[in-house]
């Protein structure tokens, strides 16, 4: 009896709940303030937002003459049945990349008369059913940011209203979809950190032998010339050899006939030349250099005049002489090697040397911290360098590097105090074309990758500044900053179809940056 009553109450409760459920009113959609609604259409005038909820059978939404400032991601995600979407006459400046995702049934879209300069790449990717698009009345910039839109307009099957350029000035009023797009347009570059090497180096020199690439770095902290090899498998530089010495301040390679040589300059214990031994697969001592007149070696410059090889060791002390050495290949008399050939520029604390060809003649530029750089001219009769001229209005130069742009010869002159300079060879003299602020600079290195010309300005007190040559103004413009602690050299390495910038550091890790191509229209 009790059990029967128990089941009776349960059945009554279930019945009441069912009736209550049936009696619950269906949720009624309320038309948002400022909007007018019908069974399938919502039109909002002068509003600042998009309705948050919509009936499933709404297929047309219009938001016009309002103050909507942006179209955010997934703003229409709850409106999958939309076929007509009109957002016109608002103050929209930005649209999220995925703002229209999922609207596959939209056939007519209008973003007219807003304030848009650009649209995010592939904004219309999901609009499979799009038949008509209206983009009139915006301020589109016909530049790299809208390159994708130019391409899309040329390939879409939808009917699109004319899109006129609002800028830049030279493009104003032209149709965006009529503009030609050069293949190299909107391509830029970047320097991406690739490898850090725990070696503090005063210099780095890149050379190749039997299709392998090496770098020789002068590391005075460990009294060695560190030789590293490019690993084609790991795509990194790896240790190859270690030429030990005393207070090593310079390592410079020279390849003569079948000789692979590395010149190693030292503050103490003399300087030496090492030769690569194929059988031992390492460098062995080849020659001790005559350095009687060198007290403080600061730079090594290797060059060739006619068929003869030379190098100069630059002396930065008042007590020494910058010394020119010449290659002597007297194998029958066991005198193969470099021997002192000429002394240059006495008592002037030379800091750097650069060999250049000026008007078809061989010249040697010696920079100094105590006077203006001087130019020596090679005399074919005496087979010696003769003091020829000096470069005026440039003082306290720590380094000089020559480079060419469009067959024109330039010099990059590094000044530790004041501005570093870029000079151009014109009318038989070098004249200044650009000054670069460079407090604490120790290196202003020109380098190129294909048709892009750069300058790397390395300072002990700030980031390394990369400058890029501007073909229109014929000068360098600031491009970007990279971090290398107390850089001393920058060298280009191209291998395995990749390009790298190798930067030695005196107080930190030596850095390798990859030079990459960037499509700025993405």
The 8 nearest C-alpha neighbors of each residue, nearest first, counted from 0:
[[1, 3, 2, 4, 5, 6, 7, 8],
 [2, 0, 4, 3, 5, 6, 7, 8],
 [1, 3, 5, 0, 4, 6, 7, 8],
 [2, 4, 0, 6, 5, 1, 7, 8],
 [5, 3, 7, 1, 2, 6, 8, 0],
 [6, 4, 2, 7, 3, 8, 1, 9],
 [7, 5, 9, 3, 8, 4, 10, 2],
 [6, 8, 4, 10, 5, 9, 3, 11],
 [9, 7, 11, 10, 5, 6, 12, 4],
 [10, 8, 6, 12, 11, 7, 13, 5],
 [9, 11, 13, 7, 8, 12, 14, 6],
 [10, 12, 8, 14, 9, 13, 15, 7],
 [13, 11, 15, 9, 14, 10, 16, 8],
 [12, 14, 10, 16, 15, 11, 17, 9],
 [13, 15, 11, 17, 12, 16, 10, 18],
 [16, 14, 18, 12, 17, 13, 19, 11],
 [15, 17, 19, 13, 18, 14, 20, 12],
 [18, 16, 20, 14, 15, 19, 13, 21],
 [17, 19, 21, 15, 20, 16, 22, 14],
 [20, 18, 22, 16, 17, 21, 15, 23],
 [21, 19, 17, 23, 22, 18, 16, 15],
 [22, 20, 18, 19, 23, 17, 24, 16],
 [21, 23, 19, 20, 18, 24, 17, 25],
 [24, 22, 20, 21, 19, 25, 18, 26],
 [25, 23, 22, 26, 21, 27, 20, 19],
 [24, 26, 27, 23, 22, 28, 21, 20],
 [27, 25, 24, 28, 23, 29, 54, 53],
 [26, 28, 25, 29, 24, 54, 30, 53],
 [29, 27, 30, 26, 54, 53, 52, 31],
 [28, 30, 31, 27, 36, 32, 53, 52],
 [29, 31, 36, 28, 34, 32, 35, 41],
 [32, 30, 34, 29, 33, 50, 35, 43],
 [31, 33, 34, 30, 46, 43, 35, 29],
 [32, 34, 43, 44, 46, 31, 45, 35],
 [35, 33, 43, 42, 32, 31, 44, 36],
 [34, 36, 42, 41, 43, 30, 33, 37],
 [37, 35, 41, 40, 30, 42, 34, 38],
 [36, 38, 40, 39, 41, 35, 57, 30],
 [37, 39, 40, 57, 36, 56, 41, 54],
 [40, 38, 57, 37, 58, 56, 59, 41],
 [39, 41, 59, 37, 57, 36, 38, 60],
 [42, 40, 36, 60, 35, 59, 61, 37],
 [41, 43, 61, 35, 34, 60, 62, 36],
 [44, 42, 34, 62, 33, 61, 63, 46],
 [43, 45, 63, 46, 64, 62, 33, 65],
 [65, 46, 44, 64, 63, 66, 43, 47],
 [47, 45, 65, 44, 48, 66, 33, 43],
 [46, 48, 67, 66, 65, 45, 49, 68],
 [49, 47, 46, 67, 50, 66, 62, 65],
 [48, 50, 51, 47, 62, 74, 46, 67],
 [51, 49, 52, 48, 31, 53, 30, 43],
 [52, 50, 49, 53, 77, 74, 48, 75],
 [51, 53, 50, 54, 77, 78, 28, 49],
 [52, 54, 55, 57, 78, 51, 50, 28],
 [55, 53, 56, 57, 28, 52, 78, 39],
 [56, 54, 57, 53, 80, 78, 79, 58],
 [55, 57, 54, 39, 58, 80, 38, 53],
 [58, 56, 39, 55, 40, 54, 59, 81],
 [57, 59, 81, 82, 80, 39, 56, 40],
 [58, 60, 83, 40, 81, 57, 84, 82],
 [61, 59, 41, 84, 42, 40, 83, 85],
 [60, 62, 85, 42, 86, 43, 84, 63],
 [63, 61, 43, 86, 44, 42, 85, 87],
 [62, 64, 87, 44, 88, 65, 86, 61],
 [65, 63, 88, 45, 89, 44, 87, 66],
 [45, 66, 64, 46, 89, 63, 47, 67],
 [65, 67, 47, 89, 90, 68, 46, 45],
 [66, 68, 47, 89, 65, 90, 69, 48],
 [69, 67, 91, 90, 66, 92, 89, 70],
 [70, 68, 91, 93, 94, 67, 71, 92],
 [69, 71, 94, 95, 98, 93, 74, 72],
 [70, 72, 95, 74, 98, 69, 94, 73],
 [71, 73, 98, 95, 97, 74, 70, 96],
 [72, 74, 76, 98, 75, 71, 97, 100],
 [75, 73, 72, 71, 76, 98, 70, 49],
 [76, 74, 78, 73, 77, 99, 98, 79],
 [75, 77, 73, 78, 74, 79, 101, 100],
 [78, 76, 75, 79, 52, 53, 74, 51],
 [77, 79, 75, 76, 80, 81, 53, 55],
 [80, 78, 81, 102, 77, 76, 101, 75],
 [79, 81, 58, 78, 82, 104, 55, 57],
 [82, 80, 58, 79, 59, 105, 83, 78],
 [81, 83, 105, 58, 104, 106, 59, 80],
 [82, 84, 59, 107, 105, 81, 108, 106],
 [85, 83, 108, 60, 61, 59, 107, 109],
 [84, 86, 61, 109, 108, 87, 62, 60],
 [87, 85, 62, 110, 63, 61, 109, 84],
 [86, 88, 63, 111, 110, 89, 112, 85],
 [89, 87, 64, 112, 113, 63, 111, 65],
 [88, 90, 65, 113, 66, 64, 67, 91],
 [91, 89, 68, 113, 114, 66, 67, 92],
 [90, 92, 68, 69, 114, 113, 89, 93],
 [93, 91, 115, 114, 69, 68, 90, 116],
 [94, 92, 69, 91, 115, 70, 95, 68],
 [93, 95, 70, 69, 71, 96, 98, 118],
 [94, 96, 98, 71, 72, 97, 70, 93],
 [95, 97, 119, 98, 122, 94, 120, 72],
 [98, 96, 100, 72, 95, 99, 73, 122],
 [97, 99, 72, 95, 73, 71, 96, 100],
 [100, 98, 97, 102, 101, 122, 75, 73],
 [99, 101, 97, 125, 102, 98, 73, 76],
 [100, 102, 103, 125, 99, 79, 76, 126],
 [103, 101, 104, 105, 100, 79, 99, 126],
 [102, 104, 126, 127, 101, 105, 125, 128],
 [105, 103, 82, 128, 102, 106, 81, 80],
 [106, 104, 82, 103, 102, 83, 129, 81],
 [105, 107, 129, 130, 128, 82, 104, 83],
 [108, 106, 131, 83, 105, 130, 129, 132],
 [109, 107, 84, 132, 85, 83, 131, 133],
 [108, 110, 133, 85, 111, 132, 86, 134],
 [111, 109, 86, 134, 87, 133, 85, 113],
 [110, 112, 134, 135, 87, 109, 136, 113],
 [113, 111, 136, 88, 137, 87, 135, 110],
 [112, 114, 89, 88, 90, 137, 91, 111],
 [115, 113, 92, 137, 91, 90, 138, 116],
 [114, 116, 92, 137, 117, 138, 113, 91],
 [117, 115, 139, 138, 140, 114, 137, 92],
 [118, 116, 115, 139, 145, 144, 140, 119],
 [117, 119, 120, 94, 145, 122, 116, 115],
 [120, 118, 96, 122, 121, 117, 94, 95],
 [119, 121, 122, 147, 118, 521, 96, 148],
 [122, 120, 124, 123, 119, 147, 96, 148],
 [121, 123, 120, 124, 119, 96, 97, 99],
 [124, 122, 121, 126, 125, 99, 100, 127],
 [123, 125, 121, 122, 126, 127, 100, 99],
 [126, 124, 123, 127, 100, 103, 101, 102],
 [127, 125, 103, 123, 129, 128, 124, 102],
 [126, 128, 103, 125, 129, 104, 124, 105],
 [129, 127, 106, 104, 126, 105, 103, 130],
 [130, 128, 106, 126, 105, 127, 131, 107],
 [129, 131, 157, 106, 107, 158, 128, 132],
 [130, 132, 158, 107, 157, 159, 129, 108],
 [133, 131, 159, 108, 109, 107, 158, 134],
 [132, 134, 109, 160, 111, 135, 159, 110],
 [135, 133, 111, 110, 162, 109, 160, 132],
 [136, 134, 111, 162, 137, 133, 112, 160],
 [135, 137, 112, 111, 113, 134, 138, 114],
 [138, 136, 114, 113, 112, 115, 135, 139],
 [139, 137, 165, 116, 115, 114, 140, 136],
 [138, 140, 116, 164, 165, 117, 137, 141],
 [141, 139, 166, 116, 142, 165, 164, 167],
 [140, 142, 164, 166, 145, 139, 175, 167],
 [141, 143, 144, 140, 145, 146, 167, 185],
 [144, 142, 520, 146, 185, 145, 519, 141],
 [143, 145, 520, 142, 146, 117, 519, 521],
 [146, 144, 148, 143, 147, 142, 117, 141],
 [145, 147, 143, 149, 148, 144, 520, 142],
 [146, 148, 150, 145, 149, 151, 120, 520],
 [149, 147, 151, 145, 150, 146, 152, 120],
 [150, 148, 146, 176, 152, 147, 151, 175],
 [149, 151, 147, 153, 148, 152, 146, 154],
 [150, 152, 148, 154, 153, 149, 155, 147],
 [153, 151, 149, 154, 150, 155, 176, 148],
 [152, 154, 150, 151, 155, 176, 149, 177],
 [153, 155, 151, 152, 150, 156, 157, 149],
 [154, 156, 157, 152, 151, 153, 158, 159],
 [157, 155, 158, 154, 130, 129, 152, 153],
 [158, 156, 130, 131, 155, 129, 159, 132],
 [157, 159, 131, 130, 132, 156, 160, 155],
 [160, 158, 132, 131, 133, 157, 161, 134],
 [159, 161, 133, 162, 134, 135, 132, 158],
 [160, 162, 163, 159, 174, 135, 134, 175],
 [163, 161, 174, 175, 135, 134, 160, 164],
 [164, 162, 174, 173, 172, 175, 161, 165],
 [163, 165, 171, 172, 166, 139, 173, 141],
 [164, 166, 171, 138, 139, 140, 172, 163],
 [167, 165, 140, 171, 168, 164, 170, 141],
 [166, 168, 170, 169, 171, 140, 141, 165],
 [169, 167, 166, 171, 170, 165, 172, 164],
 [168, 170, 167, 171, 166, 172, 173, 164],
 [171, 169, 167, 168, 166, 173, 164, 172],
 [172, 170, 165, 166, 164, 168, 173, 169],
 [173, 171, 164, 163, 165, 170, 174, 166],
 [172, 174, 163, 164, 171, 170, 175, 177],
 [175, 173, 163, 177, 176, 162, 164, 161],
 [174, 176, 177, 163, 178, 162, 164, 149],
 [175, 177, 149, 174, 178, 152, 153, 162],
 [178, 176, 174, 175, 179, 173, 149, 153],
 [177, 179, 175, 176, 180, 174, 149, 173],
 [180, 178, 181, 177, 176, 149, 175, 182],
 [179, 181, 182, 178, 184, 146, 149, 183],
 [182, 180, 184, 183, 179, 185, 178, 186],
 [181, 183, 184, 180, 185, 186, 179, 518],
 [184, 182, 181, 186, 185, 180, 187, 518],
 [183, 185, 181, 186, 182, 180, 143, 187],
 [186, 184, 143, 519, 520, 518, 183, 187],
 [187, 185, 518, 184, 517, 183, 519, 516],
 [186, 188, 517, 516, 518, 519, 185, 189],
 [189, 187, 516, 517, 515, 514, 186, 190],
 [188, 190, 515, 514, 191, 516, 517, 187],
 [191, 189, 514, 513, 512, 515, 192, 188],
 [192, 190, 513, 512, 193, 189, 514, 515],
 [191, 193, 512, 194, 513, 511, 190, 510],
 [192, 194, 512, 511, 513, 191, 195, 510],
 [195, 193, 511, 510, 192, 196, 512, 235],
 [194, 196, 510, 509, 508, 511, 197, 193],
 [195, 197, 509, 508, 198, 510, 194, 511],
 [198, 196, 508, 509, 195, 199, 507, 510],
 [199, 197, 196, 508, 509, 200, 218, 507],
 [200, 198, 505, 504, 507, 218, 506, 508],
 [199, 201, 218, 505, 217, 504, 202, 503],
 [202, 200, 505, 217, 487, 248, 218, 503],
 [203, 201, 217, 200, 216, 488, 487, 503],
 [202, 204, 216, 215, 503, 214, 488, 217],
 [203, 205, 215, 214, 251, 216, 206, 252],
 [206, 204, 214, 213, 215, 203, 490, 207],
 [207, 205, 213, 212, 214, 204, 252, 208],
 [206, 208, 212, 211, 213, 210, 209, 205],
 [207, 209, 211, 210, 212, 206, 259, 213],
 [208, 210, 211, 207, 212, 206, 259, 213],
 [211, 209, 208, 207, 212, 494, 213, 206],
 [212, 210, 208, 207, 209, 213, 229, 228],
 [213, 211, 207, 229, 228, 206, 208, 210],
 [214, 212, 228, 206, 227, 205, 207, 229],
 [213, 215, 205, 227, 204, 226, 206, 203],
 [214, 216, 226, 204, 203, 225, 250, 224],
 [217, 215, 203, 225, 224, 202, 200, 250],
 [216, 218, 224, 249, 200, 250, 202, 248],
 [217, 219, 200, 223, 220, 199, 221, 224],
 [220, 218, 222, 247, 246, 221, 248, 217],
 [221, 219, 218, 222, 199, 246, 223, 200],
 [220, 222, 219, 223, 218, 246, 243, 247],
 [223, 221, 219, 246, 245, 244, 247, 220],
 [224, 222, 243, 244, 242, 218, 221, 247],
 [223, 225, 217, 242, 216, 218, 241, 243],
 [224, 226, 241, 216, 215, 223, 242, 240],
 [227, 225, 215, 240, 239, 214, 241, 216],
 [226, 228, 238, 239, 214, 237, 213, 236],
 [229, 227, 213, 236, 237, 239, 212, 230],
 [228, 230, 236, 212, 235, 231, 213, 237],
 [229, 231, 234, 235, 232, 233, 236, 228],
 [232, 230, 234, 233, 229, 495, 235, 494],
 [233, 231, 230, 234, 235, 229, 495, 236],
 [232, 234, 235, 230, 231, 236, 229, 237],
 [235, 233, 231, 230, 232, 229, 236, 495],
 [236, 234, 230, 233, 229, 237, 194, 231],
 [235, 237, 229, 228, 230, 227, 238, 234],
 [236, 238, 228, 227, 235, 229, 239, 230],
 [239, 237, 227, 240, 228, 226, 236, 225],
 [238, 240, 227, 226, 228, 237, 241, 225],
 [241, 239, 226, 238, 281, 225, 242, 227],
 [240, 242, 225, 226, 224, 243, 223, 239],
 [243, 241, 224, 223, 225, 240, 244, 282],
 [244, 242, 223, 222, 241, 224, 245, 221],
 [245, 243, 222, 223, 247, 246, 242, 265],
 [244, 246, 222, 247, 267, 265, 268, 243],
 [245, 247, 219, 222, 265, 266, 248, 267],
 [246, 248, 265, 219, 222, 245, 223, 217],
 [249, 247, 217, 265, 264, 219, 246, 201],
 [248, 250, 264, 217, 263, 247, 202, 251],
 [251, 249, 263, 217, 262, 215, 216, 224],
 [252, 250, 262, 261, 204, 249, 299, 263],
 [253, 251, 261, 260, 262, 206, 254, 204],
 [252, 254, 260, 259, 261, 255, 251, 301],
 [255, 253, 259, 258, 260, 256, 252, 257],
 [256, 254, 258, 257, 253, 259, 260, 308],
 [255, 257, 258, 254, 259, 253, 328, 260],
 [256, 258, 255, 259, 254, 260, 275, 208],
 [257, 259, 255, 256, 254, 260, 274, 275],
 [260, 258, 254, 275, 274, 253, 257, 255],
 [259, 261, 274, 253, 273, 252, 258, 254],
 [260, 262, 252, 273, 251, 272, 263, 253],
 [261, 263, 272, 251, 250, 271, 252, 273],
 [264, 262, 250, 271, 249, 270, 272, 261],
 [265, 263, 270, 249, 248, 247, 262, 271],
 [266, 264, 247, 270, 246, 267, 248, 269],
 [265, 267, 246, 295, 247, 296, 268, 248],
 [268, 266, 265, 269, 245, 246, 270, 247],
 [267, 269, 245, 265, 270, 266, 244, 246],
 [268, 270, 267, 265, 290, 271, 266, 288],
 [271, 269, 264, 265, 288, 263, 287, 268],
 [270, 272, 287, 288, 263, 286, 262, 273],
 [271, 273, 262, 286, 285, 261, 263, 284],
 [274, 272, 284, 285, 261, 283, 260, 282],
 [275, 273, 260, 282, 283, 285, 259, 276],
 [274, 276, 282, 259, 281, 277, 283, 260],
 [275, 277, 279, 281, 278, 280, 282, 274],
 [278, 276, 280, 279, 275, 281, 282, 274],
 [277, 279, 280, 276, 281, 275, 282, 283],
 [278, 280, 281, 276, 277, 282, 275, 283],
 [281, 279, 277, 278, 276, 275, 282, 240],
 [280, 282, 279, 276, 275, 240, 283, 277],
 [283, 281, 275, 274, 273, 276, 284, 242],
 [282, 284, 273, 274, 285, 275, 281, 276],
 [285, 283, 273, 286, 272, 274, 282, 271],
 [284, 286, 273, 274, 272, 283, 287, 271],
 [287, 285, 272, 271, 284, 288, 273, 336],
 [286, 288, 271, 270, 272, 289, 285, 269],
 [289, 287, 271, 270, 290, 286, 272, 338],
 [288, 290, 291, 339, 287, 338, 270, 269],
 [291, 289, 293, 292, 288, 269, 270, 294],
 [290, 292, 293, 289, 294, 319, 269, 320],
 [291, 293, 319, 320, 290, 294, 322, 321],
 [294, 292, 319, 290, 320, 291, 314, 295],
 [295, 293, 319, 316, 296, 318, 292, 314],
 [294, 296, 314, 315, 316, 266, 293, 297],
 [297, 295, 314, 313, 298, 312, 315, 293],
 [296, 298, 313, 314, 315, 350, 295, 351],
 [299, 297, 313, 351, 312, 296, 300, 249],
 [298, 300, 312, 311, 313, 301, 251, 310],
 [299, 301, 310, 311, 352, 353, 298, 302],
 [302, 300, 310, 309, 299, 311, 253, 303],
 [303, 301, 309, 310, 308, 300, 354, 304],
 [302, 304, 308, 307, 309, 305, 306, 301],
 [305, 303, 307, 306, 308, 302, 361, 309],
 [304, 306, 307, 303, 308, 361, 302, 379],
 [305, 307, 304, 303, 308, 309, 302, 326],
 [308, 306, 304, 303, 305, 309, 326, 325],
 [309, 307, 303, 326, 325, 302, 304, 306],
 [310, 308, 325, 324, 302, 301, 303, 326],
 [309, 311, 301, 324, 300, 323, 302, 325],
 [310, 312, 323, 300, 322, 299, 324, 313],
 [313, 311, 299, 322, 321, 298, 296, 314],
 [312, 314, 321, 298, 297, 296, 349, 351],
 [313, 315, 296, 321, 295, 349, 297, 316],
 [314, 316, 348, 349, 350, 295, 297, 296],
 [317, 315, 348, 318, 295, 319, 314, 294],
 [318, 316, 346, 348, 319, 347, 315, 345],
 [317, 319, 316, 346, 294, 320, 293, 292],
 [320, 318, 293, 292, 294, 316, 317, 314],
 [319, 321, 345, 292, 293, 314, 322, 342],
 [320, 322, 313, 314, 343, 312, 342, 344],
 [321, 323, 342, 312, 311, 320, 341, 343],
 [322, 324, 311, 341, 340, 310, 339, 342],
 [325, 323, 339, 340, 338, 310, 309, 337],
 [324, 326, 309, 337, 338, 340, 308, 327],
 [327, 325, 337, 308, 336, 309, 328, 338],
 [326, 328, 335, 336, 329, 337, 325, 334],
 [329, 327, 335, 330, 326, 336, 334, 333],
 [330, 328, 335, 334, 331, 332, 327, 333],
 [329, 331, 333, 332, 335, 328, 334, 327],
 [330, 332, 329, 333, 334, 335, 328, 327],
 [333, 331, 330, 334, 329, 335, 328, 327],
 [334, 332, 330, 331, 335, 329, 328, 336],
 [335, 333, 329, 332, 330, 336, 328, 327],
 [334, 336, 328, 329, 327, 330, 333, 337],
 [337, 335, 327, 326, 334, 328, 338, 286],
 [336, 338, 326, 325, 324, 327, 339, 335],
 [337, 339, 324, 325, 340, 336, 326, 289],
 [340, 338, 324, 323, 341, 325, 289, 322],
 [339, 341, 324, 323, 325, 338, 342, 322],
 [342, 340, 323, 322, 339, 343, 324, 383],
 [343, 341, 322, 321, 320, 323, 344, 340],
 [344, 342, 321, 345, 322, 320, 341, 323],
 [345, 343, 347, 321, 320, 346, 342, 349],
 [344, 346, 320, 347, 343, 319, 321, 317],
 [347, 345, 317, 348, 318, 344, 319, 320],
 [346, 348, 349, 345, 317, 369, 344, 367],
 [349, 347, 315, 316, 317, 367, 346, 314],
 [348, 350, 367, 315, 314, 347, 366, 313],
 [349, 351, 367, 397, 315, 366, 297, 348],
 [352, 350, 398, 366, 298, 365, 349, 313],
 [353, 351, 365, 364, 300, 366, 313, 399],
 [352, 354, 364, 363, 400, 399, 355, 300],
 [353, 355, 363, 362, 364, 302, 352, 356],
 [356, 354, 362, 361, 357, 363, 353, 401],
 [355, 357, 361, 360, 359, 362, 358, 354],
 [358, 356, 360, 359, 355, 361, 362, 424],
 [357, 359, 360, 356, 427, 361, 424, 355],
 [358, 360, 357, 356, 361, 355, 362, 377],
 [361, 359, 357, 356, 358, 362, 377, 376],
 [362, 360, 356, 377, 355, 376, 357, 359],
 [363, 361, 376, 355, 375, 354, 377, 356],
 [362, 364, 354, 375, 374, 353, 355, 365],
 [363, 365, 374, 353, 352, 373, 375, 354],
 [366, 364, 352, 373, 372, 351, 374, 363],
 [367, 365, 372, 351, 350, 349, 396, 352],
 [366, 368, 349, 350, 369, 396, 370, 348],
 [367, 369, 395, 396, 370, 397, 348, 394],
 [370, 368, 367, 347, 395, 348, 371, 394],
 [371, 369, 367, 368, 394, 372, 395, 347],
 [370, 372, 394, 393, 390, 391, 373, 389],
 [373, 371, 366, 390, 365, 389, 367, 370],
 [372, 374, 389, 365, 364, 388, 390, 371],
 [373, 375, 364, 388, 389, 387, 363, 386],
 [374, 376, 386, 363, 387, 385, 362, 384],
 [377, 375, 362, 385, 384, 387, 361, 378],
 [378, 376, 384, 361, 383, 362, 379, 385],
 [377, 379, 382, 383, 380, 381, 384, 376],
 [378, 380, 382, 381, 377, 383, 384, 376],
 [381, 379, 378, 382, 383, 377, 384, 385],
 [380, 382, 383, 378, 379, 384, 377, 385],
 [383, 381, 379, 378, 380, 377, 384, 385],
 [384, 382, 381, 378, 377, 385, 379, 341],
 [383, 385, 377, 376, 375, 378, 386, 382],
 [384, 386, 375, 376, 387, 377, 383, 378],
 [387, 385, 375, 374, 388, 376, 384, 373],
 [386, 388, 375, 374, 376, 385, 389, 373],
 [387, 389, 374, 373, 386, 375, 390, 376],
 [390, 388, 373, 374, 372, 391, 371, 387],
 [391, 389, 372, 371, 373, 429, 393, 392],
 [390, 392, 393, 389, 371, 372, 394, 429],
 [393, 391, 394, 390, 371, 431, 430, 372],
 [392, 394, 391, 371, 390, 395, 396, 372],
 [395, 393, 371, 396, 370, 392, 368, 414],
 [394, 396, 368, 414, 369, 367, 397, 415],
 [397, 395, 414, 368, 394, 413, 367, 398],
 [396, 398, 350, 413, 414, 368, 441, 395],
 [399, 397, 413, 351, 396, 412, 442, 350],
 [398, 400, 412, 411, 413, 351, 353, 410],
 [401, 399, 411, 410, 353, 412, 444, 402],
 [402, 400, 410, 409, 411, 399, 355, 353],
 [403, 401, 409, 408, 410, 445, 400, 404],
 [402, 404, 408, 407, 406, 409, 405, 401],
 [403, 405, 407, 406, 408, 402, 452, 409],
 [404, 406, 407, 403, 408, 450, 470, 402],
 [405, 407, 404, 403, 408, 402, 409, 424],
 [408, 406, 403, 404, 405, 409, 424, 423],
 [409, 407, 403, 424, 402, 423, 406, 404],
 [410, 408, 423, 402, 422, 401, 403, 424],
 [409, 411, 401, 422, 400, 421, 412, 402],
 [412, 410, 421, 400, 399, 420, 443, 401],
 [411, 413, 399, 420, 419, 398, 410, 421],
 [412, 414, 419, 398, 443, 396, 397, 442],
 [415, 413, 396, 419, 416, 395, 397, 418],
 [414, 416, 440, 439, 438, 441, 417, 413],
 [417, 415, 438, 414, 439, 418, 395, 437],
 [416, 418, 438, 437, 414, 415, 436, 419],
 [419, 417, 436, 435, 437, 434, 414, 420],
 [418, 420, 414, 413, 435, 412, 434, 437],
 [421, 419, 434, 412, 433, 411, 435, 422],
 [420, 422, 411, 433, 410, 432, 431, 412],
 [423, 421, 431, 410, 430, 409, 432, 429],
 [422, 424, 409, 429, 430, 408, 425, 431],
 [423, 425, 429, 428, 408, 409, 430, 427],
 [426, 424, 427, 428, 423, 429, 430, 408],
 [425, 427, 428, 424, 429, 430, 423, 358],
 [426, 428, 425, 424, 429, 358, 357, 430],
 [429, 427, 424, 425, 426, 430, 390, 423],
 [430, 428, 424, 423, 422, 425, 390, 431],
 [429, 431, 422, 423, 428, 432, 424, 425],
 [430, 432, 422, 433, 421, 423, 420, 429],
 [431, 433, 422, 421, 430, 423, 434, 474],
 [434, 432, 421, 420, 431, 435, 474, 422],
 [433, 435, 420, 418, 419, 421, 436, 432],
 [434, 436, 419, 418, 437, 420, 433, 421],
 [437, 435, 418, 419, 438, 417, 434, 420],
 [436, 438, 418, 440, 419, 435, 439, 417],
 [439, 437, 416, 440, 415, 417, 436, 458],
 [438, 440, 415, 458, 459, 460, 437, 416],
 [441, 439, 458, 415, 437, 438, 457, 442],
 [442, 440, 458, 415, 457, 487, 413, 397],
 [441, 443, 457, 413, 440, 444, 487, 456],
 [444, 442, 456, 413, 455, 411, 457, 454],
 [443, 445, 455, 454, 442, 489, 446, 456],
 [446, 444, 454, 453, 455, 402, 443, 411],
 [447, 445, 453, 452, 454, 444, 491, 448],
 [448, 446, 452, 451, 453, 449, 450, 445],
 [447, 449, 451, 450, 452, 446, 498, 514],
 [450, 448, 451, 447, 452, 446, 498, 493],
 [449, 451, 448, 452, 447, 404, 405, 468],
 [452, 450, 448, 447, 449, 453, 468, 467],
 [453, 451, 447, 468, 467, 446, 450, 448],
 [454, 452, 467, 446, 466, 445, 447, 468],
 [453, 455, 445, 466, 444, 465, 456, 446],
 [456, 454, 465, 444, 443, 464, 457, 466],
 [457, 455, 443, 464, 463, 442, 454, 465],
 [456, 458, 463, 442, 486, 440, 455, 441],
 [459, 457, 440, 439, 460, 461, 441, 485],
 [458, 460, 485, 439, 461, 440, 484, 457],
 [461, 459, 458, 439, 462, 485, 438, 440],
 [462, 460, 458, 459, 463, 457, 482, 484],
 [461, 463, 482, 481, 480, 464, 483, 458],
 [464, 462, 457, 481, 456, 480, 482, 458],
 [463, 465, 480, 456, 455, 462, 479, 466],
 [466, 464, 455, 479, 478, 454, 480, 477],
 [465, 467, 477, 478, 454, 476, 453, 475],
 [468, 466, 453, 475, 476, 478, 452, 469],
 [469, 467, 475, 452, 474, 453, 470, 476],
 [470, 468, 474, 471, 473, 475, 472, 467],
 [469, 471, 473, 472, 468, 474, 475, 404],
 [472, 470, 469, 473, 474, 468, 475, 476],
 [471, 473, 474, 470, 469, 475, 468, 476],
 [474, 472, 470, 469, 471, 468, 475, 432],
 [475, 473, 472, 469, 468, 476, 433, 470],
 [474, 476, 468, 467, 466, 469, 477, 473],
 [477, 475, 466, 467, 478, 468, 469, 474],
 [476, 478, 466, 479, 465, 467, 475, 464],
 [477, 479, 466, 465, 467, 476, 480, 464],
 [478, 480, 465, 464, 477, 481, 466, 189],
 [481, 479, 464, 463, 465, 462, 482, 478],
 [480, 482, 463, 462, 483, 464, 479, 465],
 [483, 481, 462, 463, 484, 480, 461, 464],
 [482, 484, 486, 485, 463, 481, 504, 510],
 [483, 485, 507, 486, 504, 506, 482, 459],
 [486, 484, 459, 504, 505, 506, 458, 483],
 [487, 485, 504, 457, 503, 484, 483, 488],
 [486, 488, 503, 201, 504, 442, 202, 441],
 [489, 487, 503, 502, 202, 486, 442, 203],
 [490, 488, 502, 501, 444, 500, 503, 491],
 [491, 489, 501, 500, 502, 492, 488, 205],
 [490, 492, 500, 499, 501, 493, 446, 489],
 [491, 493, 499, 498, 500, 494, 490, 501],
 [494, 492, 498, 497, 499, 491, 496, 495],
 [493, 495, 496, 497, 492, 498, 212, 499],
 [494, 496, 497, 493, 231, 498, 234, 232],
 [497, 495, 494, 493, 498, 499, 492, 231],
 [496, 498, 495, 494, 493, 499, 513, 514],
 [499, 497, 493, 514, 513, 492, 494, 496],
 [500, 498, 513, 492, 512, 514, 491, 493],
 [499, 501, 491, 512, 511, 490, 492, 513],
 [502, 500, 511, 490, 489, 510, 491, 499],
 [503, 501, 489, 510, 488, 509, 511, 500],
 [502, 504, 509, 488, 200, 487, 486, 203],
 [505, 503, 486, 509, 199, 200, 507, 485],
 [504, 506, 199, 200, 201, 485, 507, 486],
 [507, 505, 504, 485, 199, 484, 508, 200],
 [508, 506, 484, 504, 199, 505, 509, 485],
 [507, 509, 197, 196, 198, 199, 504, 195],
 [508, 510, 503, 504, 196, 195, 502, 198],
 [509, 511, 195, 502, 194, 508, 501, 196],
 [510, 512, 501, 194, 193, 500, 502, 195],
 [513, 511, 192, 193, 500, 191, 499, 190],
 [512, 514, 499, 191, 190, 193, 498, 515],
 [513, 515, 190, 498, 499, 189, 512, 191],
 [516, 514, 189, 188, 513, 190, 517, 191],
 [515, 517, 188, 187, 189, 518, 186, 514],
 [518, 516, 187, 188, 186, 519, 515, 189],
 [517, 519, 186, 520, 521, 185, 187, 516],
 [520, 518, 521, 185, 517, 186, 187, 143],
 [519, 521, 143, 144, 518, 146, 185, 147],
 [520, 519, 518, 120, 144, 147, 146, 143]]
